């Protein structure tokens, strides 16, 4: 073996061994795509579970299938003020504790009906000036924003606009030789 190659490999290995103790693998990585938000992958998965509870998959695709959680995070990252972004992230962080306290289990372990009930009661939370009251206000703000952006992202998705509710321009086609009784069900305009 060439001595230069062996020395280079030895230097790379020893340099890597020096850096390993400084690496902290215990923390969860923050997603870099949303630079103003401090959202981890597990929080994004929780947001996906919440949006999938709001609009579940059935005969047509659900919110999670259309990647609505990404839409929600982009909207919060790009369109909210810093104060509202902080409220959203505090609500997202406090939501798991709220679920454990109110339902006794993690959100992922709940049945569909229990998830729906937790979300409905969470949107109606009211708070005061105490720390617990501020958390309740943040949770309600987080859930209401998530619900609004889930519906908006779902209805604006390409799948819904092209396959489920095909968009037709107003006023539509003109055909003067059609009897009123022969008309088909009109398309819903987006």
ROTIGU-865807 format. One record per residue: residue in one letter; x, y, z of N, C-alpha, C in turn. Coordinates in steps of 0.001 Angstrom, whole numbers, padded with zeros to 6 digits, always signed. Layout:
BEGIN
AXYZXYZXYZ;...
***
This chain:
BEGIN
X+000844-001169+000000+000000+000000+000000+000891+001234+000000;X+000422+002270-000660+001161+003510-000744+001135+004203+000616;X+002293+004668+001052+002407+005277+002366+001631+006594+002452;X+001590+007354+001399+000847+008619+001396-000657+008398+001585;X-001177+007412+000897-002612+007103+001025-002911+006631+002439;X-002033+005814+003002-002241+005316+004365-002212+006460+005370;X-001268+007406+005212-001206+008559+006119-002436+009450+005980;X-002929+009632+004751-004125+010448+004535-005343+009813+005223;X-005507+008506+005071-006622+007804+005719-006510+007888+007240;X-005290+007745+007755-005073+007827+009193-005427+009228+009717;X-005052+010253+008976-005360+011627+009381-006869+011885+009356;X-007558+011399+008337-009011+011579+008266-009720+010858+009405;X-009295+009654+009706-009931+008891+010780-009682+009549+012126;X-008465+009972+012390-008174+010605+013692-008886+011956+013810;X-009000+012700+012714-009747+013958+012738-011222+013722+013019;X-011774+012684+012445-013171+012346+012702-013392+011906+014140;X-012445+011164+014704-012573+010729+016094-012483+011891+017067;X-011731+012924+016707-011626+014109+017558-012949+014870+017572;X-013669+014895+016452-014909+015660+016354-016120+014949+016962;X-016079+013648+017101-017248+012898+017583-017711+013329+018978;X-016835+013541+019954-017343+013946+021275-018061+015303+021264;X-017730+016164+020338-018383+017478+020301-019755+017423+019632;X-020074+016334+018977-021376+016195+018338-022412+015764+019366;X-023547+016438+019350-024631+016091+020270-025742+015457+019460;X-025911+014157+019608-026896+013428+018834-028227+013292+019580;X-028311+013832+020783-029522+013652+021578-030621+014633+021196;X-030261+015797+020693-031279+016777+020349-031925+016447+019022;X-033162+016884+018891-033883+016680+017644-033531+017828+016693;X-033292+017505+015443-032912+018524+014474-034073+019452+014180;X-033751+020720+014017-034726+021731+013620-034752+021740+012093;X-035947+021767+011520-036070+021764+010072-035591+023112+009522;X-034649+023073+008589-034036+024288+008076-034896+025001+007041;X-035876+024326+006479-036698+024940+005438-037549+026079+005983;X-037862+026013+007253-038693+027042+007872-037804+027824+008825;X-037054+028779+008271-036005+029451+009024-036514+030297+010177;X-037720+030831+010105-038235+031672+011180-038912+030853+012278;X-039266+029641+011976-039903+028759+012952-038878+027784+013490;X-039039+027388+014702-038181+026359+015292-039018+025093+015409;X-039173+024395+014274-040037+023226+014198-039177+021991+013942;X-039397+020962+014742-038660+019717+014563-039474+018756+013703;X-038854+017660+013338-039533+016673+012490-040710+016028+013221;X-040578+015801+014529-041692+015203+015273-042863+016183+015386;X-042573+017481+015505-043647+018470+015542-044337+018569+014188;X-043570+018425+013119-044183+018423+011788-045067+017194+011609;X-044641+016052+012149-045463+014844+012081-046746+015014+012891;X-046652+015686+014045-047843+015967+014848-048789+016890+014093;X-048239+017893+013430-049043+018805+012621-049726+018038+011485;X-049026+017084+010894-049621+016239+009857-050756+015387+010397;X-050585+014873+011610-051642+014072+012228-052873+014923+012531;X-052652+016159+012964-053773+017064+013241-054499+017415+011946;X-053753+017757+010901-054396+018110+009630-055096+016904+009010;X-054558+015706+009229-055215+014506+008722-056490+014199+009516;X-056536+014610+010760-057762+014460+011550-058816+015447+011064;X-058388+016634+010673-059331+017660+010194-059913+017250+008848;X-059065+016821+007910-059536+016344+006603-058907+014978+006349;X-059587+013907+006771-059023+012560+006593-059211+012054+005164;X-058434+011059+004832-058567+010424+003521-059782+009514+003533;X-060448+009451+002428-061615+008589+002257-061670+008172+000808;X-062770+008507+000148-062874+008231-001289-061899+009102-002072;X-061622+010279-001547-060624+011158-002162-059462+011315-001185;X-058372+011855-001652-057177+012002-000825-057443+012936+000345;X-056722+012706+001423-056840+013536+002610-055769+014611+002636;X-055756+015377+003721-054821+016490+003860-053371+016011+003916;X-053136+014901+004568-051768+014392+004674-051257+013894+003328;X-052150+013329+002514-051766+012851+001186-051364+014005+000264;X-051939+015175+000491-051659+016340-000357-050583+017242+000240;X-049895+016768+001273-048795+017489+001919-049217+018862+002430;X-050374+018921+003047-050888+020161+003615-050031+020661+004786;X-049412+019784+005617-048562+020317+006695-047435+021211+006190;X-046871+020889+005034-045849+021761+004452-046442+023121+004097;X-047642+023120+003544-048326+024373+003218-048547+025205+004481;X-048980+024554+005558-049242+025265+006811-047965+025916+007324;X-046871+025162+007348-045621+025699+007866-045068+026817+006987;X-045225+026700+005678-044770+027769+004787-045594+029031+005008;X-046907+028885+005157-047758+030049+005395-047411+030730+006711;X-047198+029954+007754-046847+030537+009051-045467+031184+008972;X-044531+030522+008308-043170+031043+008201-043112+032325+007382;X-043875+032394+006305-043764+033521+005389-044773+034639+005638;X-045938+034338+006180-047019+035314+006232-047346+035835+007622;X-046956+035147+008659-047282+035586+010015-046242+036581+010524;X-046668+037445+011425-045727+038338+012099-044922+037510+013101;X-043844+038085+013619-043014+037350+014572-043798+036986+015826;X-044672+037872+016261-045480+037610+017446-046420+036421+017213;X-047056+036380+016050-047963+035279+015732-047209+033976+015486;X-046011+034067+014903-045190+032866+014733-044810+032286+016090;X-044476+033165+017028-044136+032713+018373-045338+032052+019038;X-046513+032654+018889-047743+032084+019446-048019+030704+018847;X-047825+030580+017531-048058+029315+016835-047108+028239+017341;X-045820+028547+017437-044847+027540+017868-045026+027176+019341;X-045406+028152+020179-045683+027834+021584-046893+026911+021667;X-047925+027184+020880-049108+026326+020865-048795+024937+020355;X-047952+024861+019326-047545+023553+018790-046770+022764+019827;X-045879+023436+020548-045093+022760+021576-045925+022334+022772;X-046918+023132+023126-047731+022835+024310-048890+021891+024004;X-049134+021594+022750-050292+020783+022389-050203+019368+022939;X-049016+018747+022875-048879+017371+023380-049178+017303+024878;X-048694+018292+025651-048977+018305+027085-050469+018485+027338;X-051099+019336+026536-052540+019554+026664-053306+018257+026388;X-052881+017522+025372-053556+016262+025029-053369+015244+026147;X-052143+015146+026677-051902+014197+027768-052737+014545+028995;X-052865+015840+029280-053624+016254+030449-055122+016037+030252;X-055631+016320+029056-057080+016218+028839-057531+014804+028476;X-056722+014055+027720-057147+012729+027269-056401+011585+027958;X-055255+011893+028550-054512+010850+029243-053564+010049+028379;X-053506+010328+027084-052620+009600+026162-051985+010590+025203;X-051037+010072+024418-050473+010885+023340-051509+011043+022236;X-051359+012078+021422-052321+012347+020356-052362+011200+019362;X-051215+010596+019059-051152+009509+018089-051868+008252+018582;X-051970+008088+019904-052588+006891+020480-054108+007003+020613;X-054665+008175+020371-056105+008382+020509-056855+007810+019311;X-058123+007496+019513-058968+007085+018398-059357+008321+017594;X-059952+008119+016446-060325+009241+015582-061326+010160+016268;X-062319+009584+016929-063323+010396+017632-062692+011194+018762;X-061772+010579+019498-061093+011285+020582-060228+012420+020045;X-059549+012178+018917-058749+013233+018299-059619+014416+017897;X-060754+014107+017272-061670+015177+016861-062157+015967+018072;X-062477+015269+019144-062972+015939+020344-061897+016826+020969;X-060656+016336+021013-059557+017115+021576-059331+018383+020755;X-059393+018255+019439-059193+019430+018581-060340+020414+018758;X-061571+019922+018821-062722+020822+018995-062664+021562+020329;X-062342+020861+021394-062251+021556+022685-061039+022471+022736;X-059976+022102+022045-058776+022936+022022-058970+024244+021283;X-059811+024248+020265-060048+025498+019523-060852+026494+020343;X-061540+026016+021369-062384+026899+022188-061721+027293+023505;X-060452+026941+023694-059771+027279+024939-059643+028791+025079;X-059788+029244+026297-059594+030660+026591-058576+030770+027706;X-057827+031846+027688-056802+032011+028701-056870+033365+029365;X-056025+033500+030378-055911+034773+031076-054437+035173+031088;X-054050+036025+032025-052676+036543+032043-051686+035631+032747;X-052131+034501+033253-051203+033577+033891-050448+032794+032820;X-049435+032071+033259-048644+031272+032305-049499+030174+031669;X-050329+029522+032489-051232+028479+031966-052251+029077+031000;X-052745+030265+031306-053701+030944+030432-053080+031323+029102;X-051810+031754+029139-051117+032077+027885-050917+030832+027034;X-050631+029688+027680-050494+028438+026928-051825+028053+026285;X-052905+028197+027039-054224+027873+026487-054556+028762+025303;X-054245+030041+025410-054479+030961+024295-053640+030567+023088;X-052384+030186+023322-051504+029775+022227-051988+028488+021575;X-052478+027543+022392-052992+026280+021835-054210+026546+020967;X-055115+027397+021451-056309+027724+020666-055916+028437+019375;X-054950+029354+019454-054488+030064+018261-053848+029096+017271;X-053024+028188+017789-052376+027185+016947-053401+026302+016242;X-054387+025792+016982-055372+024895+016384-056269+025617+015386;X-056679+026842+015693-057519+027598+014750-056741+027946+013483;X-055476+028321+013625-054647+028620+012441-054427+027358+011619;X-054166+026240+012292-053956+024971+011595-055211+024556+010845;X-056355+024713+011474-057621+024357+010825-057855+025230+009589;X-057635+026536+009727-057846+027457+008608-056898+027144+007446;X-055625+026946+007749-054652+026679+006684-054811+025279+006108;X-055307+024332+006892-055571+022992+006359-056649+023062+005292;X-057722+023761+005594-058810+023892+004620-058344+024674+003401;X-057619+025765+003619-057145+026583+002504-056173+025806+001615;X-055210+025118+002227-054236+024352+001460-054862+023183+000727;X-055840+022561+001363-056518+021430+000742-057329+021881-000467;X-058118+022937-000297-058977+023406-001390-058172+024028-002538;X-056988+024558-002247-056168+025177-003282-055198+024205-003942;X-055204+022952-003514-054266+021983-004072-054624+021647-005517;X-053625+021222-006243-053816+020880-007653-054788+019708-007804;X-054695+018740-006924-055570+017572-006985-057042+017978-006884;X-057377+018805-005918-058761+019233-005732-059210+020094-006900;X-058368+021004-007347-058745+021947-008399-058837+021300-009781;X-058193+020181-009991-058240+019561-011319-059084+018293-011380;X-059077+017506-010297-059748+016213-010370-061068+016147-009607;X-061165+016816-008489-062365+016714-007665-063384+017777-008059;X-062969+019009-008079-063843+020132-008442-063194+020843-009626;X-063388+020349-010825-062733+020992-011971-063183+022446-012109;X-062230+023309-012252-062501+024734-012357-062949+025061-013775;X-064018+025801-013901-064433+026274-015227-064529+027793-015170;X-064009+028402-016190-064017+029859-016230-065443+030381-016371;X-065697+031488-015731-067011+032121-015826-066960+033040-017030;X-067868+033126-017896-069205+032575-017857-069308+031178-018430;X-068227+030593-018904-068279+029231-019421-068594+029223-020909;X-068843+028037-021406-069151+027881-022830-070542+028429-023131;X-070704+028912-024356-072023+029366-024783-072532+028419-025856;X-073718+027917-025616-074374+027084-026611-075844+027463-026567;X-076280+028229-027555-077634+028751-027559-078692+027748-027984;X-078300+026579-028473-079270+025621-028979-079579+024514-027977;X-079342+024725-026705-079573+023701-025692-080840+024045-024926;X-081694+023049-024770-082897+023242-023972-082532+023250-022490;X-083292+023964-021695-083015+024059-020271-083122+022683-019612;X-084015+021858-020069-084178+020535-019465-083007+019618-019765;X-082203+019927-020787-081067+019088-021157-079776+019481-020452;X-079823+020525-019648-078607+021000-018997-078119+019986-017974;X-076797+019888-017873-076194+019003-016894-075998+019781-015592;X-075647+019057-014579-075367+019689-013300-074200+020659-013512;X-074339+021903-013057-073276+022869-013285-072043+022538-012439;X-070910+022926-012962-069656+022742-012225-069563+023809-011140;X-068893+023454-010099-068689+024415-009017-067478+025251-009381;X-067638+026546-009367-066520+027438-009710-065736+027765-008453;X-064409+027681-008587-063538+027943-007442-063299+029349-007330;
***
